[in-house]
């Protein structure tokens, strides 16, 4: 069975995301962006993208030529290993402080916040690159490190479908990109149904984002596998090995996150500090995603309209639906695993995030040359403000 990142394409999808140019660096194979899912699996109206008009091919040629000329690997290398060790040590120290050494309530609060940040860091900088095949040129290393997501209680298999296939292929296409669907709790896209309480979503959603992680761990993975569906898209459920792998991941997670703490602390304390840890982590993860796609500068499209009248090739669609932020902040770039460079990530998901600041210049120059818009908020707080205004706009009755 093929994984989402290598799902087969078909000429019937007219066409799949363009393949890499032939002139790839000699440092190792670089796979193309995630392909459109198996045509036998998705919706009956999957949006299709017109053929690349030369823009993306030229950009890829320039980016990969820069790696070849500098004799640099597009993967992580020793710097990525050092970063991984640093974040995992941060996680271990925070967990030990919370479970074994906290004796006062404020100790627990500080350790919970630190643990939540370290868990988000694992998601941003380790599992994300690994699940995209960008961490290492060794597929086995990528598979191993992708399992850090299972260790954190979420299925890397389901995430591969939800993120690598659906989100990266049909970014901000409402009805196809499940990452912009919050259900009735929030309205993120113009064509989603509005409820009266969405008028206040610019205030309450920030805390509601904290529910994302527990919902994902406890409900979403099991529901998606049981129904073989994510939102409106059928997915391949996988064999018993996949199901067993998901269950084992949940059991390991329950062991370190629930069982061990219960051996040292009362039930109510475990519940309270777990809620703080995972709620804080969920807010951080969700907000970072929203700053790239649910802001005023990003465009949205309806799946059925896109299926009938695809306006832009895939790469140009990514540029219109994705926004960078705080590119000049090296500390934020380190912690977020380069996800403040979401434009570069969407165009080159198989390149390690350590290289995003470097290739951003090539992306910007190519966009300017071909007249393709390139959007970036200058700072973190300007991106926060843009997301706030977008939520307010989507909560109003006249939002369109």
Phi and psi in degrees as a GROMACS rama.xvg file:
@    title "Ramachandran Plot"
@    xaxis  label "Phi"
@    yaxis  label "Psi"
@TYPE xy
-94.2175  145.709  UNK-2
-81.6363  164.871  UNK-3
-56.901  -39.3592  UNK-4
-70.3683  -12.6269  UNK-5
-125.013  23.6924  UNK-6
-58.9642  140.688  UNK-7
-67.8847  149.985  UNK-8
-112.258  176.603  UNK-9
-147.859  148.608  UNK-10
-61.9874  -20.4331  UNK-11
-68.415  -13.3216  UNK-12
-91.4819  -5.23147  UNK-13
46.7303  72.6782  UNK-14
-108.097  176.767  UNK-15
-70.3037  172.901  UNK-16
-55.4566  134.942  UNK-17
-55.1651  145.883  UNK-18
-72.5544  166.488  UNK-19
-65.1536  154.411  UNK-20
-66.0874  159.971  UNK-21
-68.808  -27.7799  UNK-22
-85.5388  70.6976  UNK-23
-96.1855  158.594  UNK-24
-64.5884  154.148  UNK-25
-83.0358  1.72841  UNK-26
-78.8943  -8.35485  UNK-27
152.254  162.32  UNK-28
-68.3997  139.23  UNK-29
-121.699  113.183  UNK-30
-75.6994  158.296  UNK-31
-71.5313  170.599  UNK-32
-57.4307  162.676  UNK-33
-54.105  134.539  UNK-34
-81.5492  159.354  UNK-35
-60.7296  143.988  UNK-36
-62.748  165.201  UNK-37
-50.7295  124.823  UNK-38
-61.5058  -16.1607  UNK-39
-81.5077  -10.6158  UNK-40
-103.149  -46.7195  UNK-41
-71.8182  -165.765  UNK-42
-57.9365  163.226  UNK-43
-76.5794  -8.78353  UNK-44
-129.52  53.8918  UNK-45
-66.8833  131.469  UNK-46
-59.1283  137.742  UNK-47
-115.3  149.736  UNK-48
-112.105  138.198  UNK-49
-64.1113  164.354  UNK-50
-61.3591  142.86  UNK-51
-56.9154  138.292  UNK-52
-93.9691  16.126  UNK-53
105.928  -18.052  UNK-54
-64.1635  -53.618  UNK-55
-69.1622  -38.5668  UNK-56
-61.2448  -42.4741  UNK-57
-67.1685  -40.9338  UNK-58
-62.4993  -45.3176  UNK-59
-61.5226  -41.3186  UNK-60
-59.91  -42.0291  UNK-61
-69.4003  -42.2616  UNK-62
-64.5574  -50.0346  UNK-63
-71.096  -27.9145  UNK-64
-66.5592  -34.7848  UNK-65
-64.9875  -35.4714  UNK-66
-68.011  -43.1678  UNK-67
-63.7255  -44.9224  UNK-68
-66.3363  -33.032  UNK-69
-91.2727  0.492509  UNK-70
53.5609  44.8714  UNK-71
-114.885  139.829  UNK-72
-78.5036  140.899  UNK-73
-76.5691  -3.38599  UNK-74
-92.075  -170.514  UNK-75
-78.6609  -53.7847  UNK-76
76.0359  -164.552  UNK-77
-57.3738  -36.161  UNK-78
-62.1515  -36.642  UNK-79
-71.8632  -36.4455  UNK-80
-63.4267  -44.7099  UNK-81
-61.5237  -42.7721  UNK-82
-63.3619  -41.8562  UNK-83
-61.8422  -46.6471  UNK-84
-60.4786  -41.5812  UNK-85
-61.2643  -47.0071  UNK-86
-68.727  -40.4438  UNK-87
-66.5175  -36.1595  UNK-88
-66.4033  -38.3792  UNK-89
-58.8786  -46.898  UNK-90
-59.7281  -48.1252  UNK-91
-62.3616  -42.3949  UNK-92
-65.9539  -40.2498  UNK-93
-66.8253  -41.4954  UNK-94
-64.6735  -44.6277  UNK-95
-63.3562  -41.4313  UNK-96
-62.7556  -40.723  UNK-97
-71.3808  -46.4073  UNK-98
-84.7757  -38.8328  UNK-99
-107.886  -22.3555  UNK-100
-121.838  -6.14451  UNK-101
-77.944  122.689  UNK-102
-117.064  -13.7696  UNK-103
-121.777  158.028  UNK-104
-60.657  -37.6888  UNK-105
-72.639  -25.5113  UNK-106
-60.1227  -46.3955  UNK-107
-63.2527  -38.7289  UNK-108
-63.6183  -49.292  UNK-109
-63.439  -42.4477  UNK-110
-67.4988  -36.0667  UNK-111
-64.9072  -43.5244  UNK-112
-63.6433  -43.5458  UNK-113
-62.6338  -42.1668  UNK-114
-64.629  -42.3921  UNK-115
-61.1349  -41.3782  UNK-116
-66.2568  -39.5996  UNK-117
-68.0602  -36.9835  UNK-118
-64.841  -43.5377  UNK-119
-61.282  -38.0571  UNK-120
-61.6519  -39.0233  UNK-121
-61.4642  -42.7851  UNK-122
-64.9927  -44.5974  UNK-123
-66.2357  -49.1066  UNK-124
-104.981  -18.6651  UNK-125
-112.26  -67.1769  UNK-126
-64.4572  -31.8726  UNK-127
-63.9108  -50.6886  UNK-128
-63.3322  -41.4957  UNK-129
-64.326  -43.2454  UNK-130
-68.3589  -22.8182  UNK-131
-87.4747  -4.95659  UNK-132
75.7351  19.7638  UNK-133
-101.149  -11.7712  UNK-134
-67.8337  -47.23  UNK-135
-142.289  157.729  UNK-136
-77.0177  -9.73215  UNK-137
-92.3621  112.056  UNK-138
-57.9578  -34.0342  UNK-139
-63.7256  -39.6793  UNK-140
-64.6123  -41.2287  UNK-141
-62.3384  -43.0906  UNK-142
-64.3786  -41.3783  UNK-143
-63.3791  -48.6318  UNK-144
-74.1167  -23.0402  UNK-145
-65.0681  -24.1387  UNK-146
-71.7024  -9.63487  UNK-147
-60.5086  -27.0271  UNK-148
-67.5342  -41.4519  UNK-149
-63.6285  -37.7034  UNK-150
-59.6952  -30.5775  UNK-151
-88.7434  5.48216  UNK-152
98.1033  3.25664  UNK-153
-119.503  145.037  UNK-154
-78.2521  121.755  UNK-155
-68.4211  -27.5167  UNK-156
-67.8937  -49.7956  UNK-157
-64.5444  -39.8001  UNK-158
-61.8352  -34.688  UNK-159
-58.4687  -41.6031  UNK-160
-70.5082  -48.8505  UNK-161
-64.5122  -43.5272  UNK-162
-95.3561  -57.4282  UNK-163
-63.5545  -41.2916  UNK-164
-90.7284  -62.1302  UNK-165
-71.8332  -50.116  UNK-166
-70.3434  -45.6643  UNK-167
-73.4217  -22.3963  UNK-168
-85.9015  -48.8332  UNK-169
-114.826  52.7738  UNK-170
-56.2357  126.875  UNK-171
59.6011  20.7637  UNK-172
-94.2458  104.087  UNK-173
-63.829  126.013  UNK-174
103.979  -13.5464  UNK-175
-124.824  -36.0288  UNK-176
-93.93  101.025  UNK-177
-69.6897  -14.2122  UNK-178
-70.1383  -14.6142  UNK-179
-105.736  22.5986  UNK-180
-116.205  118.181  UNK-181
-108.966  3.08706  UNK-182
75.7491  -153.513  UNK-183
-72.3115  -16.6157  UNK-184
-66.9577  -27.4464  UNK-185
-152.591  154.329  UNK-186
-117.108  109.684  UNK-187
-105.079  -16.3972  UNK-188
-129.167  149.555  UNK-189
-59.7503  -31.5546  UNK-190
-89.8789  -1.48636  UNK-191
-76.3606  150.139  UNK-192
-66.0228  137.35  UNK-193
-100.626  135.649  UNK-194
-112.051  159.353  UNK-195
-57.7584  -35.426  UNK-196
-75.3248  -11.1507  UNK-197
-64.5915  -15.4501  UNK-198
-59.4237  -23.7981  UNK-199
-109.038  10.6407  UNK-200
-66.9053  -24.6742  UNK-201
-66.6905  -12.2154  UNK-202
-100.68  -46.1783  UNK-203
-90.1259  -21.0457  UNK-204
-65.7953  -27.8442  UNK-205
-59.0224  -41.2166  UNK-206
-78.8879  -34.3911  UNK-207
-63.1067  -26.3974  UNK-208
-58.423  -23.6558  UNK-209
-67.5123  -14.8407  UNK-210
-84.4201  -9.02913  UNK-211
-61.6438  -48.9614  UNK-212
-64.2133  -50.8194  UNK-213
-60.059  -39.2731  UNK-214
-62.9031  -41.818  UNK-215
-62.5677  -47.2729  UNK-216
-69.31  -41.922  UNK-217
-88.9622  -34.8115  UNK-218
-119.67  -53.9739  UNK-219
-57.5607  -48.0718  UNK-220
-59.6053  -45.6353  UNK-221
-66.2017  -41.8786  UNK-222
-65.2628  -44.3657  UNK-223
-62.7029  -39.8396  UNK-224
-72.6757  -39.9966  UNK-225
-65.213  -38.3483  UNK-226
-93.8338  -9.48444  UNK-227
52.6298  46.3457  UNK-228
-153.768  140.154  UNK-229
-122.069  114.947  UNK-230
56.3038  -120.949  UNK-231
-94.8101  1.70277  UNK-232
-100.262  122.818  UNK-233
-66.2413  146.547  UNK-234
-129.97  166.14  UNK-235
-81.154  120.247  UNK-236
-68.2178  -31.5773  UNK-237
89.0946  167.171  UNK-238
-83.5266  -169.028  UNK-239
-62.4687  -30.8673  UNK-240
-60.8533  -40.084  UNK-241
-65.2701  -46.0228  UNK-242
-62.56  -45.0353  UNK-243
-62.8144  -40.1303  UNK-244
-61.2854  -40.9538  UNK-245
-64.5467  -45.5787  UNK-246
-64.4163  -42.8362  UNK-247
-61.5424  -40.2416  UNK-248
-61.0135  -41.4674  UNK-249
-65.1941  -39.0531  UNK-250
-67.1787  -42.3291  UNK-251
-61.8605  -43.9821  UNK-252
-60.1844  -47.3331  UNK-253
-60.7441  -33.4309  UNK-254
-62.8447  -51.986  UNK-255
-82.368  -28.0358  UNK-256
-87.6181  -25.6392  UNK-257
-123.779  -54.468  UNK-258
-64.5069  -51.6261  UNK-259
-60.5521  -48.2838  UNK-260
-58.3082  -34.5211  UNK-261
-67.1441  -20.3293  UNK-262
-74.574  -14.5708  UNK-263
-121.407  -16.2471  UNK-264
-138.254  155.724  UNK-265
-62.9293  156.484  UNK-266
-55.7747  -45.3299  UNK-267
-65.1735  -33.5885  UNK-268
-69.1092  -40.1853  UNK-269
-61.8746  -43.2517  UNK-270
-63.8  -46.5024  UNK-271
-63.3562  -48.3182  UNK-272
-78.2071  -25.1623  UNK-273
-67.3058  -41.6987  UNK-274
-61.2679  -40.7617  UNK-275
-65.7012  -45.8236  UNK-276
-60.914  -54.6259  UNK-277
-76.0094  -30.4429  UNK-278
-66.0107  -43.9844  UNK-279
-63.986  -43.5651  UNK-280
-61.4444  -42.3128  UNK-281
-62.5674  -38.63  UNK-282
-63.6682  -45.9165  UNK-283
-61.7566  -49.2078  UNK-284
-60.1603  -48.1742  UNK-285
-65.493  -43.5116  UNK-286
-63.3736  -42.5398  UNK-287
-59.8542  -41.9485  UNK-288
-63.8161  -44.9782  UNK-289
-63.3011  -32.1688  UNK-290
-67.4154  -15.9395  UNK-291
-97.0319  -23.1508  UNK-292
-129.87  -26.9719  UNK-293
-111.74  63.3771  UNK-294
-134.622  169.62  UNK-295
-62.0538  -30.1279  UNK-296
-78.5644  -16.0327  UNK-297
-90.9943  147.309  UNK-298
-100.93  155.707  UNK-299
-125.037  157.184  UNK-300
-145.632  152.892  UNK-301
-88.2295  138.792  UNK-302
-61.6436  -44.7667  UNK-303
-68.8591  -38.6574  UNK-304
-65.1894  -40.118  UNK-305
-65.7573  -34.3814  UNK-306
-67.8274  -35.375  UNK-307
-82.4718  -34.3329  UNK-308
-141.769  74.5682  UNK-309
-66.5501  122.035  UNK-310
-86.9647  -36.0944  UNK-311
-132.722  150.757  UNK-312
-60.9922  161.896  UNK-313
-55.3051  -49.5123  UNK-314
-63.5699  -39.8522  UNK-315
-68.9693  -32.1085  UNK-316
-62.7706  -41.7524  UNK-317
-60.7366  -39.3192  UNK-318
-66.7669  -27.8013  UNK-319
-88.2356  -15.1857  UNK-320
-112.863  2.3099  UNK-321
-132.265  140.074  UNK-322
-133.302  132.57  UNK-323
-82.1407  166.999  UNK-324
-156.498  151.769  UNK-325
48.6552  48.5179  UNK-326
-66.2051  -24.084  UNK-327
-90.0581  10.2646  UNK-328
-106.499  98.3831  UNK-329
-67.7364  -31.2609  UNK-330
-67.8391  -46.0898  UNK-331
-64.0337  -40.0261  UNK-332
-60.6  -41.5784  UNK-333
-63.4922  -49.2945  UNK-334
-68.3174  -40.4707  UNK-335
-80.2886  3.76943  UNK-336
60.4285  35.8042  UNK-337
72.7397  11.2028  UNK-338
-77.7651  -0.80855  UNK-339
-80.3075  -6.84174  UNK-340
-107.192  57.1932  UNK-341
-68.2591  -30.8753  UNK-342
-59.1206  -50.1759  UNK-343
-64.0176  -37.8413  UNK-344
-64.7811  -42.6919  UNK-345
-68.2456  -33.4404  UNK-346
-79.4768  -30.5668  UNK-347
-135.243  65.8065  UNK-348
-68.7214  -15.3662  UNK-349
-96.2085  11.2772  UNK-350
-104.698  133.872  UNK-351
-59.3828  143.903  UNK-352
-64.0232  -19.7539  UNK-353
-59.8584  -22.5442  UNK-354
-95.5414  -3.44169  UNK-355
-61.0367  -44.8315  UNK-356
-58.4216  -34.0753  UNK-357
-71.0601  -44.2584  UNK-358
-81.7096  -11.4972  UNK-359
-59.5498  -37.4803  UNK-360
-61.6837  -42.36  UNK-361
-65.107  -41.167  UNK-362
-62.9521  -47.0504  UNK-363
-60.9255  -45.3062  UNK-364
-64.6226  -40.19  UNK-365
-67.4679  -40.1893  UNK-366
-61.2106  -44.2778  UNK-367
-63.014  -39.8461  UNK-368
-65.9551  -37.9661  UNK-369
-95.2971  1.76961  UNK-370
70.685  30.3759  UNK-371
-100.682  130.696  UNK-372
-65.0707  144.587  UNK-373
-131.958  118.955  UNK-374
-111.946  138.665  UNK-375
-155.043  126.907  UNK-376
-78.5104  137.992  UNK-377
-66.7858  -28.8866  UNK-378
-140.965  175.574  UNK-379
-67.5649  -44.9529  UNK-380
-74.3606  -28.8968  UNK-381
-67.8196  -33.1397  UNK-382
-69.7807  -39.9201  UNK-383
-58.8145  -45.5229  UNK-384
-62.8336  -38.6509  UNK-385
-65.6542  -40.563  UNK-386
-65.8967  -40.3208  UNK-387
-58.4487  -48.1633  UNK-388
-64.7239  -35.435  UNK-389
-66.0901  -43.5672  UNK-390
-60.8965  -42.2579  UNK-391
-63.1943  -42.6646  UNK-392
-63.9939  -43.1778  UNK-393
-70.3398  -19.1456  UNK-394
-86.1148  -9.97676  UNK-395
-84.0645  147.527  UNK-396
-59.6285  -32.9857  UNK-397
-87.1374  2.75448  UNK-398
-61.0608  136.41  UNK-399
